[in-house]
Amino acid sequence: MTQPVQTLFERAMTIFCDGWGKGFGHGGGGYRFICWNVVLYTMLVFVIVIIPFYIGYFVLSNIRFVKKGLVKMLSLIVWIIYLYLFWKVGDPFPVISSSKRSLRLLSMEQGISRIGIIGVTVMALLSGFGAVNYPYTSMAVFMRPVTHTDIQIVERKLMQTMDMIVVKKKRIALMERDSRSQKNRNTKDASTSGVWSMLKSVASVGVGSSENLSTLKCEVSALEELSRQLFVEAVDLHTMEDRLEWSTTWQGKYFNFLGYFFSIYCMWKIFISTINIVFDRVGRVDPVTRGLEIAIHWVGLSIDFNFWSQHVSFLLVGCIVVTSIRGLLLTLTKFFYAISSSKSSNVIVLLLAQIMGMYFVSSVLLMRMNMPAEYRTIITQVLGDLQFSFYHRWFDVIFLVSALSSIAFLYLAHKQAPSTDSKLNNY
């Protein structure tokens, strides 16, 4: 990773973190209004102008047949094409009210409305998959029972298969050596005996040896494929054994409990998303305010409503921001680690910064309802006349599709994976 890319990534992450800090920091409403404007406009410049241009520049620089003198000009052309496509993304969606469709090109609404479509889609896809995948990977009920004896059986079969491969490859090497020596012998005898007798001896020896060689090579290839399957199976069994041992620890029990909690949350979120889509419903009050209203009116608690609603809302927003960013970074890190190379490191870092920038803008759009009324009003004034209800409905639709698809995929994968006993019997 080059120094300019590292600096650009650091600046983008600094703006991202600074936006949450100053936007919710101390000061009057006017100060927070200015902070939100500065942070969002800066983020728009990074996401729309700077980072896409550098991504195109480094992609073109890694292409061998592109001359170095043409890289900057081609990067500018690619960026213009990206800008056109980015602008056209918002046309099919009702992200801005019809009375203000003719807003100026460089307005806050035009940029955020289009970034929000892409960012909300990414957030919903990751949220739907994470809400289903986390309980599946952390709950003990989904872990397959594995004993140390099962692992020993597979490893023993793997060693036997490797020994058979070595023996057969030795036989192939000996047969090839004998075949070469026989050909050399026949060549020497050609001067003393007739040509017909030489051809006859070569044919009689060659047919049998070639048939045996081809048979042995087929057997070796089949055994090598079996050894690969056994090796993968041994690794999977070791992984499952480690997971079972981990599930008996305090940490494993804690995450197992969280798995049940997230299972309930996933079912509740799927149900609520379905209700919101069917009845075209959008929440008007944040969950903290609704919970405190219930506690005051129905339970009879005497608490300072304004004080606790603001502080608990901040705590909820902070938890959502930290956990969502952590999940996003872990998912993207695994993906980028699998495809990274020395040439693609710059592009991968810039893509991560681009996704994080879009994620930040989308988080502001979606978490507006989880904030106290004062901060919600400021953000609404900063973002302008956007159709916030559209983004919530769009998130519900994508989340529902992602969650149901993940459930179907994991169910099929869990059912189609044979048990340990059946695998051992097959081997």
C-alpha positions in Angstrom: 0.0 0.0 0.0 1.5 3.3 -1.1 1.7 6.4 1.1 -1.0 8.5 -0.7 -3.5 5.6 -0.4 -2.7 5.2 3.3 -3.1 8.9 3.9 -6.4 9.0 1.9 -7.7 6.0 3.9 -6.7 7.6 7.2 -8.4 10.9 6.2 -11.7 9.1 5.3 -11.8 7.1 8.5 -11.0 10.3 10.5 -13.9 12.1 9.0 -16.2 9.1 9.6 -15.3 8.9 13.3 -15.2 12.7 13.7 -18.7 13.0 12.2 -20.3 10.9 15.0 -18.2 12.7 17.7 -18.9 16.3 16.8 -22.4 15.6 15.5 -23.5 14.4 18.9 -21.0 16.4 21.0 -21.6 19.4 23.2 -22.7 22.8 22.0 -25.8 24.5 20.7 -28.0 23.4 17.9 -26.3 25.9 15.5 -22.9 24.4 16.2 -24.0 20.8 15.6 -25.8 22.0 12.5 -22.5 23.4 11.1 -20.6 20.3 12.1 -23.0 18.0 10.3 -22.9 20.1 7.2 -19.1 20.2 7.1 -18.7 16.4 7.8 -21.3 15.4 5.3 -20.1 17.7 2.5 -16.5 16.5 3.1 -17.7 12.8 3.0 -19.6 13.5 -0.3 -16.4 14.9 -1.8 -14.4 11.8 -0.8 -17.1 9.3 -1.9 -18.1 10.9 -5.2 -14.9 12.6 -6.4 -11.6 11.6 -4.7 -11.8 7.9 -3.9 -13.5 6.8 -7.2 -10.9 8.7 -9.2 -8.0 7.0 -7.3 -9.7 3.6 -7.7 -9.9 4.0 -11.4 -6.3 5.3 -11.5 -4.8 2.3 -9.6 -6.9 -0.2 -11.6 -5.7 1.2 -14.9 -2.1 1.3 -13.6 -2.2 -2.4 -12.9 -3.2 -3.2 -16.5 -0.1 -4.1 -18.5 -1.2 -2.9 -22.0 -2.2 0.6 -20.7 0.6 3.0 -21.3 1.7 5.1 -18.2 1.2 8.4 -20.1 -2.5 7.6 -20.7 -3.4 6.5 -17.2 -4.4 9.9 -15.9 -6.5 10.8 -19.0 -8.2 7.4 -18.9 -8.8 7.7 -15.2 -10.6 11.0 -15.8 -12.7 9.4 -18.5 -13.6 6.4 -16.2 -14.5 8.8 -13.4 -16.8 10.8 -15.7 -18.5 7.5 -16.7 -18.8 6.6 -13.0 -20.3 10.0 -12.2 -22.9 9.6 -15.0 -23.9 6.1 -13.7 -23.9 7.4 -10.1 -26.3 10.1 -11.1 -28.6 7.8 -13.0 -28.9 5.5 -10.0 -31.3 7.8 -8.3 -33.7 8.3 -11.2 -35.8 5.2 -10.7 -36.3 5.7 -7.0 -38.5 8.3 -5.2 -35.6 9.6 -3.0 -36.5 13.3 -3.3 -40.0 14.8 -3.3 -41.4 15.5 -6.7 -41.7 19.2 -6.0 -37.9 19.5 -5.6 -36.6 17.2 -8.4 -35.0 20.2 -10.1 -32.5 20.8 -7.2 -29.1 22.0 -8.2 -26.5 19.4 -9.2 -24.2 20.0 -6.2 -26.8 20.1 -3.5 -26.6 17.9 -0.4 -29.8 16.1 -1.3 -28.7 14.9 -4.7 -25.5 13.3 -3.4 -26.8 11.8 -0.3 -29.9 10.4 -1.9 -27.9 8.4 -4.4 -25.2 7.3 -1.9 -28.0 6.2 0.4 -29.5 3.8 -2.1 -26.2 1.9 -2.5 -25.3 2.2 1.2 -28.6 1.1 2.5 -28.6 -1.9 0.2 -25.2 -3.0 1.5 -26.3 -2.5 5.1 -29.5 -4.5 4.6 -27.7 -7.3 2.9 -25.1 -7.6 5.6 -27.7 -7.2 8.4 -29.9 -9.9 7.0 -27.1 -12.3 6.5 -25.5 -11.5 9.9 -28.8 -11.9 11.8 -29.1 -15.4 10.5 -25.5 -16.5 10.3 -24.5 -15.5 13.8 -27.0 -17.8 15.6 -26.1 -20.6 13.2 -22.3 -20.3 13.9 -22.5 -19.6 17.7 -25.4 -21.9 19.0 -24.5 -25.3 20.2 -27.7 -26.8 18.8 -26.4 -26.4 15.2 -23.0 -28.0 16.0 -22.5 -31.6 14.8 -21.3 -34.1 17.5 -17.7 -35.2 16.9 -15.5 -37.5 19.0 -11.8 -37.9 19.0 -12.3 -41.5 17.7 -14.0 -40.1 14.6 -11.0 -37.9 13.9 -8.6 -40.8 14.4 -10.5 -43.0 12.0 -10.4 -40.3 9.2 -6.7 -39.6 9.8 -5.9 -43.3 9.7 -7.7 -43.7 6.4 -5.9 -40.6 5.1 -2.5 -42.1 6.0 -3.5 -45.4 4.4 -4.5 -43.6 1.3 -1.2 -41.7 1.2 0.7 -44.9 1.6 -1.2 -46.5 -1.3 -0.5 -43.5 -3.5 3.3 -43.8 -2.7 3.3 -47.5 -3.5 1.5 -47.1 -6.8 3.7 -44.2 -7.8 6.8 -46.3 -7.1 5.3 -49.1 -9.3 4.7 -46.5 -12.1 8.2 -45.2 -11.8 9.7 -48.8 -12.0 7.5 -49.7 -14.9 8.5 -46.6 -16.8 12.1 -47.3 -16.1 11.7 -50.9 -17.3 10.0 -49.7 -20.4 12.8 -47.3 -21.2 15.4 -50.0 -20.7 13.5 -52.4 -22.8 13.3 -49.9 -25.6 17.1 -49.3 -25.4 17.7 -53.0 -25.5 15.5 -53.5 -28.6 17.3 -50.6 -30.3 20.7 -52.3 -29.7 19.4 -55.6 -31.0 18.1 -54.0 -34.1 21.5 -54.2 -35.8 21.9 -57.9 -35.1 18.3 -59.2 -35.7 15.7 -58.4 -38.3 13.4 -55.4 -38.2 10.3 -57.6 -38.1 11.4 -59.5 -35.0 12.3 -56.2 -33.3 8.8 -54.6 -34.0 7.2 -57.8 -32.8 9.0 -57.8 -29.5 8.3 -54.1 -28.9 4.6 -54.5 -29.6 4.3 -57.5 -27.3 6.0 -55.7 -24.4 4.5 -52.2 -25.0 0.8 -53.1 -25.1 0.9 -54.8 -21.8 3.0 -52.2 -20.0 1.0 -49.3 -21.4 -2.3 -50.9 -20.2 -0.9 -51.4 -16.8 0.5 -47.9 -16.7 -2.8 -46.3 -17.7 -4.6 -48.4 -15.1 -2.2 -47.4 -12.3 -2.3 -43.7 -13.2 -6.1 -43.8 -13.1 -6.0 -45.5 -9.7 -3.5 -42.9 -8.4 -5.6 -40.0 -9.6 -8.7 -41.5 -7.9 -6.7 -42.0 -4.7 -5.4 -38.4 -4.8 -8.9 -37.1 -5.1 -9.9 -39.3 -2.1 -6.9 -38.1 -0.1 -8.0 -34.5 -0.7 -11.5 -35.2 0.5 -10.2 -37.0 3.5 -7.9 -34.1 4.3 -10.7 -31.6 4.1 -12.9 -33.9 6.2 -10.1 -34.2 8.8 -9.8 -30.4 9.0 -13.6 -30.0 9.3 -13.7 -32.6 12.1 -10.9 -30.8 14.0 -12.8 -27.5 13.6 -16.0 -29.0 14.8 -14.2 -30.6 17.8 -12.7 -27.2 18.7 -16.1 -25.5 18.4 -17.6 -28.1 20.7 -14.9 -27.7 23.3 -15.2 -23.9 23.0 -19.0 -24.2 23.5 -18.4 -25.7 27.0 -16.4 -22.7 28.2 -17.9 -19.6 29.8 -17.3 -17.6 26.6 -19.0 -20.3 24.5 -22.0 -20.4 26.8 -22.2 -16.6 26.7 -22.2 -16.6 22.9 -24.6 -19.5 22.9 -27.0 -17.3 24.9 -26.4 -14.4 22.5 -27.3 -16.8 19.7 -30.7 -17.5 21.2 -31.2 -13.7 21.7 -30.3 -13.0 18.1 -32.5 -15.8 16.9 -35.5 -14.1 18.6 -34.3 -10.7 17.2 -34.0 -12.2 13.7 -37.6 -13.6 13.9 -38.9 -10.3 15.3 -37.1 -8.3 12.6 -38.4 -10.5 9.8 -41.9 -10.2 11.2 -41.7 -6.4 11.6 -40.1 -6.0 8.2 -43.0 -8.0 6.6 -45.6 -5.9 8.5 -43.9 -2.6 7.4 -43.8 -3.8 3.7 -47.4 -5.1 3.6 -49.0 -2.1 5.4 -46.5 0.5 4.2 -45.7 1.4 7.8 -42.7 3.5 9.0 -41.8 4.1 12.6 -42.4 7.6 13.9 -41.0 7.3 17.4 -37.6 5.8 18.4 -37.6 2.6 20.4 -36.2 4.2 23.6 -38.8 6.9 23.7 -41.6 4.3 23.1 -40.1 2.1 25.9 -39.9 4.9 28.4 -43.4 6.0 27.6 -44.6 2.5 28.4 -42.6 2.4 31.6 -44.0 5.7 32.8 -47.6 5.3 31.9 -48.1 1.6 32.5 -45.5 0.7 35.1 -45.7 4.0 36.9 -42.0 4.8 37.1 -41.2 8.4 38.2 -38.2 9.3 36.1 -36.9 12.3 34.2 -38.2 11.5 30.8 -36.1 14.0 28.7 -32.9 13.2 30.5 -33.1 9.4 30.3 -34.5 9.3 26.8 -31.6 11.4 25.4 -28.9 9.4 27.2 -30.3 6.0 26.6 -30.9 6.9 22.9 -27.2 7.9 22.7 -26.2 4.6 24.2 -28.4 2.7 21.8 -27.0 4.6 18.8 -23.5 4.0 20.0 -24.0 0.3 20.4 -25.6 0.1 16.9 -22.7 2.1 15.4 -19.9 0.0 17.1 -21.5 -3.4 16.4 -22.5 -2.6 12.8 -19.1 -1.2 11.9 -17.3 -4.1 13.6 -19.4 -6.6 11.6 -18.9 -4.7 8.4 -15.1 -4.6 8.9 -14.9 -8.3 9.8 -16.9 -9.3 6.7 -15.0 -7.1 4.3 -11.6 -8.0 5.8 -12.3 -11.7 5.2 -13.4 -11.1 1.6 -10.6 -8.7 0.8 -8.0 -11.0 2.4 -9.1 -13.8 0.1 -8.6 -11.7 -3.1 -5.8 -9.5 -2.0 -2.4 -9.4 -3.7 0.6 -7.1 -4.0 -0.9 -5.3 -7.0 -4.5 -5.1 -5.7 -3.7 -3.8 -2.2 -4.2 -0.1 -3.1 -7.5 -0.8 -4.8 -8.8 -2.9 -1.9 -8.0 -0.3 0.7 -9.7 2.4 -1.4 -12.7 0.1 -1.9 -12.9 -0.3 1.8 -12.8 3.5 2.3 -15.5 3.9 -0.3 -17.8 1.3 1.3 -17.2 2.8 4.8 -18.1 6.3 3.5 -21.3 5.1 1.9 -22.0 3.1 5.1 -21.6 6.3 7.2 -24.1 8.3 5.1 -26.6 5.4 5.2 -26.2 5.0 8.9 -27.2 8.7 9.4 -30.3 8.1 7.2 -31.4 5.0 9.0 -30.6 5.8 12.6 -32.2 9.2 12.5 -35.3 7.6 14.2 -33.2 6.3 17.0 -32.0 9.7 18.1 -33.7 12.2 20.4 -36.1 14.7 18.8 -33.6 17.6 19.0 -30.8 15.8 17.1 -33.3 14.2 14.7 -34.5 17.7 13.8 -31.0 18.9 13.1 -30.2 16.0 10.9 -33.5 16.4 9.0 -32.6 20.1 8.4 -29.1 19.1 7.2 -30.1 16.3 4.9 -32.9 18.4 3.3 -36.1 17.2 1.7 -35.3 13.5 1.4 -37.9 10.8 1.4 -36.7 9.1 4.6 -39.6 6.7 4.6 -38.4 5.3 1.3 -35.0 4.3 2.8 -36.7 2.5 5.7 -38.9 0.6 3.4 -36.0 -0.2 1.0 -34.0 -1.5 4.0 -36.9 -3.7 5.1 -37.3 -5.2 1.6 -33.6 -5.9 1.2 -33.2 -7.2 4.8 -36.2 -9.5 4.3 -34.8 -10.9 1.0 -31.3 -11.3 2.5 -32.5 -13.0 5.7 -34.9 -15.4 4.0 -32.2 -16.3 1.4 -29.7 -16.9 4.1 -32.1 -19.1 6.0 -32.8 -21.2 2.9 -29.1 -21.5 2.0 -28.0 -22.5 5.5 -30.9 -24.9 5.9 -30.0 -26.7 2.6 -26.3 -26.7 3.6 -27.1 -28.1 7.0 -29.4 -30.8 5.6 -27.2 -31.8 2.7 -24.1 -32.2 4.8 -24.0 -35.9 5.8 -23.4 -36.9 9.4 -20.0 -38.0 10.7 -21.0 -41.7 10.8 -22.2 -41.7 7.2 -19.1 -40.0 6.0 -16.9 -42.5 7.8 -18.9 -45.4 6.3 -18.5 -43.9 2.8 -14.7 -43.9 3.2 
